[in-house]
Amino acid sequence: MHRTHEVASRGPLLSLRDVTVRYGGDGVALQSTSLEFQMSVHRRPQIVVTHWIHDDVADELRAIGDPILNDSRETLPRSEILRRCREAEALIVFMPDTIDEGFLQACPRLRIISAALKGFDNFDVAACTRRGVWFTITPDLLTEPTADL
């Protein structure tokens, strides 16, 4: 799969090719054969990750920006996610997280939110759209594991 997302005239923000998401006993692994992240700023983009991820995924994020990782296996409180996101351009969220208008208002630099899940009930996609923030999901997240059952 190859998708390039653009926001207004700022150019491509995120390009993912052949993305695979794996769930295991020790967390979530995102794998991509090609990952590009471009910003029209002179500093490296900050990428907040709300839940623990594998080291190889963190290394891919380090290649394109400055990830702010959750090193624990616990869900961060909303206040802590907000604190980490105030200056971030990108956010990777998981099932327990919620994003609403108030969250987006407090994080004006956000340009993309990537959800490592297939649904979006607890995310205000309309608010993201109004603010020019791309919101992505992983629609085939459980297709392969379910087929293996």
DSSP file with accessible surface (Angstrom, degrees, kcal/mol):
  #  RESIDUE AA STRUCTURE BP1 BP2  ACC     N-H-->O    O-->H-N    N-H-->O    O-->H-N    TCO  KAPPA ALPHA  PHI   PSI    X-CA   Y-CA   Z-CA
    1    1 A M              0   0  104      0, 0.0    17,-1.6     0, 0.0     2,-0.4   0.000 360.0 360.0 360.0 136.7    0.0    0.0    0.0
    2    2 A H  E     +A   17   0A  92     15,-0.2     2,-0.4    16,-0.1    15,-0.2  -0.983 360.0 163.8-133.7 124.0    1.3    3.5   -0.8
    3    3 A R  E     -A   16   0A 131     13,-1.2    13,-1.2    -2,-0.4     2,-0.5  -1.000  18.4-164.4-137.2 138.1   -0.3    6.6    0.3
    4    4 A T  E     -A   15   0A  63     -2,-0.4     2,-0.4    11,-0.2    11,-0.2  -0.993  14.1-156.3-120.3 126.1    1.0   10.2    0.5
    5    5 A H  E     -A   14   0A  31      9,-1.4     8,-1.9    -2,-0.5     9,-0.6  -0.851   7.5-166.6-103.6 138.5   -1.1   12.6    2.6
    6    6 A E  E     -A   12   0A 110     -2,-0.4     2,-0.5     6,-0.2     3,-0.1  -0.956   9.6-155.7-125.0 144.2   -1.0   16.3    2.0
    7    7 A V    >   -     0   0   11      4,-0.9     3,-2.3    -2,-0.4     4,-0.3  -0.983  60.5 -56.6-119.4 119.8   -2.3   19.1    4.2
    8    8 A A  T 3  S-     0   0   86     -2,-0.5     3,-0.4     1,-0.3   124,-0.0  -0.135 109.7 -33.7  45.0-132.1   -3.1   22.4    2.5
    9    9 A S  T 3  S+     0   0  120      1,-0.2    -1,-0.3    -3,-0.1    -3,-0.0   0.203 112.6 102.2-102.3  17.6    0.0   23.6    0.6
   10   10 A R  S <  S-     0   0  115     -3,-2.3    -1,-0.2     1,-0.2    -2,-0.1   0.598  80.5-130.7 -77.8 -12.3    2.5   22.3    3.1
   11   11 A G        -     0   0   20     -3,-0.4    -4,-0.9    -4,-0.3    -1,-0.2  -0.275  51.5 -16.2  90.4-177.8    3.4   19.3    1.0
   12   12 A P  E     +A    6   0A  44      0, 0.0    -6,-0.2     0, 0.0    26,-0.2  -0.354  50.9 178.0 -65.7 137.7    3.6   15.6    1.9
   13   13 A L  E     +     0   0A   5     -8,-1.9    25,-1.1     1,-0.3     2,-0.4   0.765  67.1  12.9-102.8 -43.4    3.8   14.8    5.6
   14   14 A L  E     -AB   5  37A  16     -9,-0.6    -9,-1.4    23,-0.2     2,-0.4  -0.992  55.0-175.7-143.4 132.6    3.8   11.1    5.8
   15   15 A S  E     -AB   4  36A   6     21,-2.2    21,-2.0    -2,-0.4     2,-0.4  -0.991   9.7-177.9-129.7 121.5    4.4    8.4    3.2
   16   16 A L  E     -AB   3  35A  47    -13,-1.2   -13,-1.2    -2,-0.4     2,-0.4  -0.977   4.3-170.8-120.9 135.2    4.1    4.8    4.1
   17   17 A R  E     -AB   2  34A  90     17,-1.8    16,-1.4    -2,-0.4    17,-1.0  -0.987  69.2  -7.0-124.9 136.8    4.7    1.8    1.8
   18   18 A D  S    S-     0   0   94    -17,-1.6    15,-0.5    -2,-0.4     2,-0.3   0.941  81.0-168.4  49.0  60.5    3.9   -1.8    2.6
   19   19 A V        -     0   0   42    -18,-0.2     2,-0.4    13,-0.2    13,-0.2  -0.639   9.6-173.4 -85.0 134.7    2.9   -1.2    6.2
   20   20 A T  E     -C   31   0B  60     11,-3.0    11,-3.1    -2,-0.3     2,-0.5  -0.994   8.1-161.9-126.9 133.5    2.5   -4.2    8.6
   21   21 A V  E     -C   30   0B  18     -2,-0.4     2,-0.4     9,-0.2     9,-0.2  -0.974  10.6-169.2-115.4 125.4    1.1   -4.0   12.1
   22   22 A R  E     -C   29   0B 100      7,-3.3     7,-3.0    -2,-0.5     2,-0.4  -0.959   8.9-157.2-117.5 132.7    1.8   -6.9   14.4
   23   23 A Y  E     +C   28   0B 105     -2,-0.4     2,-0.3     5,-0.2     5,-0.2  -0.900  25.3 161.3-102.5 135.7    0.3   -7.5   17.8
   24   24 A G  E >   -C   27   0B  44      3,-2.4     3,-1.6    -2,-0.4    -2,-0.0  -0.873  55.8 -89.3-141.8 178.4    2.2   -9.8   20.2
   25   25 A G  T 3  S+     0   0   94     -2,-0.3     3,-0.1     1,-0.3    -2,-0.0   0.736 125.4  47.6 -64.0 -20.7    2.5  -10.6   23.8
   26   26 A D  T 3  S-     0   0   78      1,-0.3     2,-0.3     0, 0.0    -1,-0.3   0.196 122.1 -80.5-110.4  17.7    5.1   -7.9   24.2
   27   27 A G  E <   -C   24   0B  21     -3,-1.6    -3,-2.4     2,-0.0     2,-0.4  -0.846  61.7 -38.9 130.0-159.9    3.3   -5.1   22.4
   28   28 A V  E     -Cd  23  53B  12     24,-0.6    26,-1.1    -2,-0.3     2,-0.5  -0.880  40.9-161.9-112.1 138.7    2.7   -3.7   18.9
   29   29 A A  E     -C   22   0B   1     -7,-3.0    -7,-3.3    -2,-0.4     2,-0.5  -0.986   0.6-163.8-122.0 125.9    5.1   -3.6   16.1
   30   30 A L  E     -C   21   0B  33     -2,-0.5     2,-0.4    -9,-0.2    -9,-0.2  -0.932  13.2-173.2-103.4 132.2    4.7   -1.3   13.1
   31   31 A Q  E     +C   20   0B  85    -11,-3.1   -11,-3.0    -2,-0.5     2,-0.3  -0.989   8.3 171.5-130.8 135.8    6.8   -2.3   10.1
   32   32 A S        -     0   0   16     -2,-0.4     3,-0.2   -13,-0.2   -14,-0.2  -0.999  31.1-150.0-144.0 138.8    7.2   -0.4    6.8
   33   33 A T  S    S+     0   0  106    -16,-1.4     2,-0.3   -15,-0.5   -15,-0.1   0.686  96.1  22.1 -79.6 -17.3    9.6   -0.9    3.9
   34   34 A S  E     +B   17   0A  26    -17,-1.0   -17,-1.8    -3,-0.1     2,-0.4  -0.915  67.1 171.8-151.5 122.0    9.5    2.8    3.3
   35   35 A L  E     +B   16   0A  39     -2,-0.3     2,-0.4   -19,-0.2   -19,-0.2  -0.990   5.5 174.5-134.1 121.1    8.7    5.6    5.8
   36   36 A E  E     -B   15   0A  79    -21,-2.0   -21,-2.2    -2,-0.4     2,-0.4  -0.991   7.2-177.7-128.1 139.8    9.1    9.2    5.0
   37   37 A F  E     -B   14   0A  20     -2,-0.4     2,-0.4   -23,-0.2   -23,-0.2  -0.981   8.1-178.8-137.6 121.4    8.1   12.2    7.1
   38   38 A Q        -     0   0   96    -25,-1.1     2,-0.3    -2,-0.4    -2,-0.0  -0.971   3.5-177.4-125.3 140.1    8.7   15.7    5.9
   39   39 A M        -     0   0   40     -2,-0.4   -26,-0.0     2,-0.2    -2,-0.0  -0.943  32.5-130.2-131.7 154.3    7.9   19.0    7.6
   40   40 A S  S    S+     0   0   88     -2,-0.3     2,-0.3   -29,-0.1   -29,-0.0  -0.045  81.2  94.4 -92.8  31.3    8.3   22.6    6.4
   41   41 A V  S    S-     0   0   50      2,-0.2    -2,-0.2     1,-0.0     0, 0.0  -0.792  79.4-124.7-116.3 164.6   10.2   23.5    9.6
   42   42 A H  S    S+     0   0  205     -2,-0.3     2,-0.3     2,-0.1    -1,-0.0   0.545  88.6  70.9 -89.4  -5.4   13.9   23.6   10.2
   43   43 A R  S    S-     0   0   81      1,-0.1    -2,-0.2     3,-0.0    -4,-0.1  -0.714  95.9 -93.5-105.9 161.1   13.8   21.3   13.2
   44   44 A R        -     0   0  108     -2,-0.3    21,-0.2     1,-0.1    -2,-0.1  -0.470  51.1-102.8 -70.0 141.6   13.2   17.6   13.2
   45   45 A P        -     0   0   10      0, 0.0    21,-3.3     0, 0.0     2,-0.5  -0.391  27.8-127.6 -67.7 142.1    9.5   16.8   13.8
   46   46 A Q  E     -e   66   0C  51     41,-0.3    44,-2.1    19,-0.2    43,-1.6  -0.795  22.6-164.7 -87.5 132.1    8.5   15.6   17.3
   47   47 A I  E     -ef  67  90C   5     19,-1.7    21,-3.0    -2,-0.5     2,-0.4  -0.960   4.2-156.4-122.8 109.6    6.6   12.3   17.1
   48   48 A V  E     -ef  68  91C   0     42,-2.5    44,-3.1    -2,-0.5     2,-0.5  -0.747   4.0-164.9 -89.5 131.8    4.7   11.4   20.3
   49   49 A V  E     - f   0  92C   0     19,-2.6    21,-0.2    -2,-0.4    44,-0.2  -0.978   5.4-160.6-117.0 120.3    3.9    7.7   20.8
   50   50 A T  S    S+     0   0    0     42,-2.3    26,-0.7    -2,-0.5     2,-0.3   0.685  70.3  35.4 -79.4 -19.7    1.3    7.1   23.5
   51   51 A H  S    S-     0   0   27     41,-0.3    19,-0.4    24,-0.1    22,-0.1  -0.887  98.0 -76.5-131.3 164.8    2.1    3.4   24.2
   52   52 A W        -     0   0   49     20,-0.4   -24,-0.6    -2,-0.3     2,-0.3  -0.256  48.9-175.5 -60.3 139.1    5.1    1.1   24.3
   53   53 A I  B     -d   28   0B  10     17,-0.3   -24,-0.2   -26,-0.1   -26,-0.0  -0.923  32.1 -87.4-131.9 162.0    6.5    0.1   20.9
   54   54 A H    >>  -     0   0   33    -26,-1.1     4,-2.2    -2,-0.3     3,-0.5  -0.302  37.5-115.2 -66.1 153.2    9.3   -2.3   19.9
   55   55 A D  H 3> S+     0   0  119      1,-0.2     4,-2.5     2,-0.2     5,-0.2   0.854 114.4  57.0 -59.4 -37.7   12.8   -0.9   19.6
   56   56 A D  H 3> S+     0   0   69      2,-0.2     4,-1.6     1,-0.2    -1,-0.2   0.871 108.1  47.8 -66.0 -32.4   13.0   -1.5   15.8
   57   57 A V  H <> S+     0   0    6     -3,-0.5     4,-2.1     2,-0.2    -2,-0.2   0.929 110.3  51.6 -70.8 -42.4    9.9    0.7   15.4
   58   58 A A  H  X S+     0   0    2     -4,-2.2     4,-2.4     1,-0.2    -2,-0.2   0.900 107.4  54.2 -60.1 -38.7   11.4    3.4   17.6
   59   59 A D  H  X S+     0   0   92     -4,-2.5     4,-1.3     1,-0.2    -1,-0.2   0.891 105.9  51.8 -63.8 -39.3   14.5    3.2   15.5
   60   60 A E  H  X S+     0   0   56     -4,-1.6     4,-0.5     1,-0.2     3,-0.2   0.906 110.5  48.7 -62.7 -39.8   12.5    3.8   12.3
   61   61 A L  H >X S+     0   0   11     -4,-2.1     4,-1.5     1,-0.2     3,-1.3   0.893 106.4  56.5 -66.5 -37.8   10.9    6.9   14.0
   62   62 A R  H 3< S+     0   0  109     -4,-2.4    -1,-0.2     1,-0.3    -2,-0.2   0.796  99.1  61.9 -63.5 -27.3   14.3    8.2   15.0
   63   63 A A  H 3< S+     0   0   77     -4,-1.3    -1,-0.3    -3,-0.2    -2,-0.2   0.742 116.8  28.4 -70.2 -21.5   15.3    8.1   11.4
   64   64 A I  H << S-     0   0   28     -3,-1.3     2,-0.3    -4,-0.5    -2,-0.2   0.491 130.2 -21.6-118.1  -8.9   12.7   10.6   10.5
   65   65 A G  S  < S-     0   0    0     -4,-1.5   -19,-0.2   -21,-0.2    -1,-0.1  -0.934  77.7 -67.0-172.7-165.1   12.1   12.7   13.6
   66   66 A D  E     -e   46   0C  75    -21,-3.3   -19,-1.7    -2,-0.3     2,-0.1  -0.873  49.2-153.7-111.7  94.5   12.5   12.9   17.4
   67   67 A P  E     -e   47   0C  26      0, 0.0     2,-0.6     0, 0.0   -19,-0.2  -0.445   8.8-153.2 -72.4 142.7   10.2   10.4   19.0
   68   68 A I  E     -e   48   0C  50    -21,-3.0   -19,-2.6    -2,-0.1     2,-0.2  -0.959  30.2-162.9-111.6 104.0    8.8   11.0   22.5
   69   69 A L        -     0   0   29     -2,-0.6     2,-0.8   -21,-0.2   -17,-0.1  -0.561  27.5-129.8 -98.0 154.9    8.2    7.4   23.6
   70   70 A N        -     0   0    5    -19,-0.4   -17,-0.3   -21,-0.2    -2,-0.0  -0.893  24.5-174.2 -95.6 104.6    6.2    5.8   26.4
   71   71 A D        +     0   0  133     -2,-0.8     2,-0.2   -19,-0.1    -1,-0.1   0.560  59.3  78.1 -80.3  -7.2    8.8    3.5   27.9
   72   72 A S  S    S-     0   0   48      2,-0.2   -20,-0.4     1,-0.1     4,-0.1  -0.473  81.4-128.1 -95.3 170.5    6.3    1.9   30.3
   73   73 A R  S    S+     0   0  148     -2,-0.2     2,-0.3   -22,-0.1    -1,-0.1   0.249  81.2  98.6 -97.3  11.8    3.7   -0.7   29.5
   74   74 A E  S    S-     0   0  139      1,-0.0     2,-0.3   -23,-0.0    -2,-0.2  -0.693  83.1-105.2-100.8 152.5    1.0    1.5   31.1
   75   75 A T        -     0   0   77     -2,-0.3   -24,-0.1   -24,-0.1    -2,-0.1  -0.586  38.9-125.2 -72.9 129.8   -1.5    3.8   29.5
   76   76 A L        -     0   0   20    -26,-0.7    -1,-0.1    -2,-0.3    -6,-0.0  -0.542  26.0-108.2 -74.4 143.9   -0.4    7.4   29.9
   77   77 A P    >>  -     0   0   79      0, 0.0     4,-2.1     0, 0.0     3,-0.7  -0.354  29.7-112.5 -65.5 151.6   -3.0    9.8   31.5
   78   78 A R  H 3> S+     0   0   91      1,-0.3     4,-2.9     2,-0.2     5,-0.2   0.880 117.1  58.4 -53.4 -40.7   -4.5   12.3   29.1
   79   79 A S  H 3> S+     0   0   87      1,-0.2     4,-2.1     2,-0.2    -1,-0.3   0.887 107.1  47.1 -61.0 -36.4   -2.7   15.1   30.9
   80   80 A E  H <> S+     0   0   42     -3,-0.7     4,-2.3     2,-0.2    -1,-0.2   0.901 111.0  50.5 -72.7 -39.3    0.7   13.5   30.3
   81   81 A I  H  X S+     0   0   11     -4,-2.1     4,-1.8     2,-0.2    -2,-0.2   0.940 111.6  49.4 -62.8 -43.7   -0.1   12.9   26.6
   82   82 A L  H  X S+     0   0   25     -4,-2.9     4,-1.1     1,-0.2    -2,-0.2   0.922 109.2  51.8 -59.6 -44.7   -1.2   16.6   26.3
   83   83 A R  H >< S+     0   0  149     -4,-2.1     3,-0.5     1,-0.2     4,-0.3   0.931 113.1  44.6 -58.8 -43.3    2.0   17.7   28.0
   84   84 A R  H 3< S+     0   0   48     -4,-2.3     3,-0.4     1,-0.2    -1,-0.2   0.787 114.3  49.9 -71.5 -28.0    4.1   15.6   25.5
   85   85 A C  H >< S+     0   0    0     -4,-1.8     3,-1.5     1,-0.2    24,-0.2   0.559  76.6  98.6 -90.2 -10.1    2.1   16.8   22.5
   86   86 A R  T << S+     0   0  115     -4,-1.1    23,-0.5    -3,-0.5    -1,-0.2   0.812 101.7  22.6 -53.0 -33.8    2.1   20.5   22.9
   87   87 A E  T 3  S+     0   0  102     -3,-0.4   -41,-0.3    -4,-0.3    -1,-0.3   0.292 100.6 117.5-113.8   8.8    5.0   21.0   20.5
   88   88 A A    <   -     0   0    0     -3,-1.5   -41,-0.2     1,-0.1    21,-0.1  -0.488  46.7-163.9 -85.1 148.4    4.7   17.8   18.5
   89   89 A E  S    S+     0   0    2    -43,-1.6    22,-3.3    21,-0.2    23,-1.5   0.676  78.0  35.9 -94.8 -25.6    3.9   17.5   14.8
   90   90 A A  E     -fg  47 112C   5    -44,-2.1   -42,-2.5    20,-0.2     2,-0.4  -0.960  60.7-169.1-134.8 150.7    2.9   13.9   14.8
   91   91 A L  E     -fg  48 113C   1     21,-1.7    23,-3.0    -2,-0.3     2,-0.6  -0.999   9.2-157.9-141.3 130.4    1.1   11.5   17.2
   92   92 A I  E     -fg  49 114C  15    -44,-3.1   -42,-2.3    -2,-0.4   -41,-0.3  -0.967  24.6-173.7-109.6 120.0    0.8    7.8   17.2
   93   93 A V  E     - g   0 115C   1     21,-2.4    23,-2.7    -2,-0.6     2,-0.2  -0.729  11.1-157.9-115.5 164.3   -2.3    6.6   19.2
   94   94 A F    >   -     0   0   11     -2,-0.2     3,-1.9    21,-0.2    23,-0.1  -0.722  43.9 -73.8-133.3-179.7   -3.7    3.3   20.4
   95   95 A M  T 3  S+     0   0  127     21,-0.3    27,-0.1     1,-0.3    22,-0.1   0.812 122.7  51.6 -53.6 -42.5   -7.1    2.0   21.5
   96   96 A P  T 3  S+     0   0   75      0, 0.0    -1,-0.3     0, 0.0     2,-0.1   0.674  93.5  96.1 -72.3 -11.9   -7.3    3.5   25.0
   97   97 A D    <   -     0   0    8     -3,-1.9     2,-0.4   -20,-0.0    25,-0.1  -0.356  55.8-160.5 -79.7 158.2   -6.5    7.0   23.7
   98   98 A T        -     0   0   66     -2,-0.1     2,-0.4    25,-0.0    25,-0.2  -0.995   4.2-166.8-136.1 142.5   -9.1    9.8   22.8
   99   99 A I  B     +i  123   0D   5     23,-1.5    25,-2.5    -2,-0.4     2,-0.2  -0.999  19.2 158.7-129.0 128.8   -8.6   12.9   20.7
  100  100 A D     >  -     0   0   64     -2,-0.4     4,-2.4    23,-0.2     5,-0.2  -0.773  56.7 -82.0-137.2-177.8  -11.2   15.7   20.7
  101  101 A E  H  > S+     0   0   58     -2,-0.2     4,-2.5     1,-0.2     5,-0.2   0.894 126.1  52.6 -56.4 -43.7  -11.4   19.4   19.8
  102  102 A G  H  > S+     0   0   41      1,-0.2     4,-1.7     2,-0.2    -1,-0.2   0.895 108.8  49.7 -61.4 -40.9   -9.9   20.4   23.2
  103  103 A F  H  > S+     0   0    2      2,-0.2     4,-0.6     1,-0.2    -1,-0.2   0.947 112.6  46.9 -61.7 -49.1   -6.9   18.1   22.7
  104  104 A L  H >< S+     0   0    3     -4,-2.4     3,-0.9     1,-0.2    -2,-0.2   0.881 108.7  55.3 -62.9 -37.2   -6.3   19.5   19.2
  105  105 A Q  H 3< S+     0   0  130     -4,-2.5    -1,-0.2     1,-0.3    -2,-0.2   0.876 107.4  50.0 -63.3 -35.9   -6.7   23.1   20.4
  106  106 A A  H 3< S+     0   0   30     -4,-1.7    -1,-0.3     1,-0.2    -2,-0.2   0.603 112.2  50.0 -77.9 -11.0   -4.0   22.5   23.0
  107  107 A C    X<  +     0   0    2     -3,-0.9     3,-1.6    -4,-0.6    -1,-0.2  -0.606  63.3 165.0-127.9  69.9   -1.6   21.0   20.4
  108  108 A P  T 3  S+     0   0   84      0, 0.0    -1,-0.1     0, 0.0   -21,-0.1   0.683  71.2  59.7 -67.3 -17.0   -1.6   23.5   17.5
  109  109 A R  T 3  S+     0   0   77    -23,-0.5   -22,-0.1   -24,-0.2   -23,-0.1   0.616  74.8 118.3 -86.2 -12.2    1.5   22.0   15.8
  110  110 A L    <   +     0   0    0     -3,-1.6   -20,-0.2    -6,-0.2   -21,-0.2  -0.320  27.8 164.5 -58.4 134.2    0.0   18.6   15.2
  111  111 A R        +     0   0   40    -22,-3.3    23,-2.5     1,-0.4     2,-0.3   0.552  63.3  24.4-122.6 -22.6   -0.3   17.7   11.5
  112  112 A I  E     -gh  90 134C   4    -23,-1.5   -21,-1.7    21,-0.2     2,-0.4  -0.989  52.2-167.8-149.8 139.1   -0.9   14.0   11.6
  113  113 A I  E     -gh  91 135C   0     21,-3.1    23,-2.6    -2,-0.3     2,-0.5  -0.997  13.1-164.1-123.7 121.7   -2.4   11.4   14.0
  114  114 A S  E     -gh  92 136C  23    -23,-3.0   -21,-2.4    -2,-0.4     2,-0.6  -0.940   5.7-153.9-111.6 121.5   -1.8    7.8   13.2
  115  115 A A  E     -g   93   0C   0     21,-3.0     2,-1.7    -2,-0.5   -21,-0.2  -0.848  10.4-150.4 -99.9 123.3   -3.9    5.2   15.0
  116  116 A A  S    S+     0   0    2    -23,-2.7   -21,-0.3    -2,-0.6     2,-0.3  -0.446  76.4  71.2 -86.0  60.3   -2.6    1.7   15.4
  117  117 A L  S    S-     0   0    7     -2,-1.7    21,-2.8   -23,-0.1    -2,-0.1  -0.963  81.8-121.8-163.7 167.0   -6.1    0.3   15.3
  118  118 A K  S    S+     0   0   98     -2,-0.3     2,-0.2    19,-0.2    19,-0.1   0.700  87.2  59.9 -97.3 -15.9   -8.9   -0.2   12.8
  119  119 A G        -     0   0   34     19,-0.1    19,-0.1     1,-0.1    -2,-0.1  -0.504  53.7-164.3-104.2 175.1  -11.7    1.8   14.4
  120  120 A F    >   +     0   0   99     -2,-0.2     3,-1.8    17,-0.1     5,-0.3   0.108  43.8 127.0-147.9  28.8  -12.0    5.5   15.4
  121  121 A D  T 3  S+     0   0  165      1,-0.3   -23,-0.0     3,-0.1    -1,-0.0   0.825  79.9  47.6 -60.0 -33.1  -15.0    5.8   17.8
  122  122 A N  T 3  S+     0   0   50    -25,-0.1   -23,-1.5   -27,-0.1     2,-0.4   0.165 100.2  81.9 -98.8  22.5  -12.9    7.6   20.4
  123  123 A F  B <  S-i   99   0D  11     -3,-1.8     2,-1.6   -25,-0.2     3,-0.2  -0.990  75.1-135.1-128.7 131.0  -11.4   10.1   18.0
  124  124 A D     >  +     0   0   56    -25,-2.5     4,-1.9    -2,-0.4     5,-0.1  -0.641  29.3 173.0 -85.2  85.8  -13.0   13.2   16.7
  125  125 A V  H  > S+     0   0   47     -2,-1.6     4,-2.8    -5,-0.3    -1,-0.2   0.870  76.0  57.7 -64.7 -35.5  -12.1   12.9   13.0
  126  126 A A  H  > S+     0   0   52      1,-0.2     4,-2.6     2,-0.2    -1,-0.2   0.913 106.3  49.1 -62.5 -40.9  -14.3   15.9   12.1
  127  127 A A  H  > S+     0   0    0      2,-0.2     4,-1.6     1,-0.2    -1,-0.2   0.908 110.8  50.6 -65.5 -39.5  -12.3   18.1   14.5
  128  128 A C  H  <>S+     0   0    0     -4,-1.9     5,-3.0     1,-0.2     4,-0.4   0.942 111.0  48.8 -60.5 -46.4   -9.1   16.8   12.9
  129  129 A T  H ><5S+     0   0   99     -4,-2.8     3,-1.4     1,-0.2    -2,-0.2   0.922 108.8  52.6 -60.8 -45.7  -10.4   17.6    9.5
  130  130 A R  H 3<5S+     0   0  159     -4,-2.6    -1,-0.2     1,-0.3    -2,-0.2   0.845 113.1  44.9 -58.9 -33.4  -11.5   21.1   10.5
  131  131 A R  T 3<5S-     0   0   95     -4,-1.6    -1,-0.3    -3,-0.2    -2,-0.2   0.391 115.9-112.3 -94.1   2.4   -8.0   21.8   11.8
  132  132 A G  T < 5 +     0   0   28     -3,-1.4     2,-0.6    -4,-0.4    -3,-0.2   0.760  68.7 143.7  73.9  24.1   -6.2   20.3    8.8
  133  133 A V      < -     0   0    9     -5,-3.0     2,-0.3    -6,-0.2    -1,-0.3  -0.868  47.6-132.9 -98.9 123.0   -4.8   17.4   10.9
  134  134 A W  E     -h  112   0C  92    -23,-2.5   -21,-3.1    -2,-0.6     2,-0.5  -0.560  18.9-163.4 -73.7 137.2   -4.6   14.1    9.0
  135  135 A F  E     -h  113   0C  31     -2,-0.3     2,-0.3   -23,-0.2   -21,-0.2  -0.990   9.1-174.3-123.0 123.5   -6.0   11.1   10.9
  136  136 A T  E     -h  114   0C  22    -23,-2.6   -21,-3.0    -2,-0.5     2,-0.2  -0.897   6.5-171.7-120.1 149.5   -5.1    7.6    9.8
  137  137 A I        -     0   0   50     -2,-0.3   -19,-0.2   -23,-0.2   -21,-0.1  -0.757  30.0-118.2-123.9 176.6   -6.3    4.1   10.8
  138  138 A T    >   -     0   0   30    -21,-2.8     3,-1.8    -2,-0.2     4,-0.2  -0.800  29.8-178.9-118.1  85.3   -5.1    0.6   10.0
  139  139 A P  T 3  S+     0   0   57      0, 0.0     3,-0.3     0, 0.0    -1,-0.1   0.808  81.0  45.9 -62.3 -29.5   -8.2   -0.9    8.4
  140  140 A D  T >> S+     0   0  114      1,-0.2     3,-1.1     2,-0.1     4,-0.7   0.165  76.4 124.7 -96.6  21.1   -6.6   -4.4    7.8
  141  141 A L  T <4 S+     0   0   11     -3,-1.8    -1,-0.2     1,-0.3     3,-0.1   0.862  83.9  22.0 -50.7 -47.6   -5.1   -4.5   11.3
  142  142 A L  T 3> S+     0   0   73     -3,-0.3     4,-2.2    -4,-0.2    -1,-0.3   0.344  95.8  98.8-107.5   8.4   -6.6   -7.9   12.3
  143  143 A T  H <> S+     0   0   74     -3,-1.1     4,-2.2     2,-0.2     5,-0.1   0.961  88.7  39.4 -61.9 -52.6   -7.3   -9.4    8.8
  144  144 A E  H  X S+     0   0  136     -4,-0.7     4,-1.7     2,-0.2    -1,-0.2   0.945 117.0  47.8 -67.4 -47.7   -4.3  -11.6    8.7
  145  145 A P  H  > S+     0   0   63      0, 0.0     4,-0.6     0, 0.0    -1,-0.2   0.900 113.4  49.7 -60.7 -36.2   -4.3  -12.7   12.4
  146  146 A T  H >< S+     0   0   85     -4,-2.2     3,-1.1     1,-0.2    -2,-0.2   0.908 108.1  53.1 -68.0 -39.3   -8.0  -13.5   12.1
  147  147 A A  H 3< S+     0   0   80     -4,-2.2    -1,-0.2     1,-0.3    -3,-0.1   0.825 102.6  59.7 -63.9 -30.5   -7.4  -15.5    8.9
  148  148 A D  H 3<        0   0  125     -4,-1.7    -1,-0.3     1,-0.2    -2,-0.2   0.683 360.0 360.0 -73.2 -15.7   -4.8  -17.5   10.7
  149  149 A L    <<        0   0  183     -3,-1.1    -1,-0.2    -4,-0.6    -2,-0.2   0.806 360.0 360.0 -72.2 360.0   -7.3  -18.7   13.3
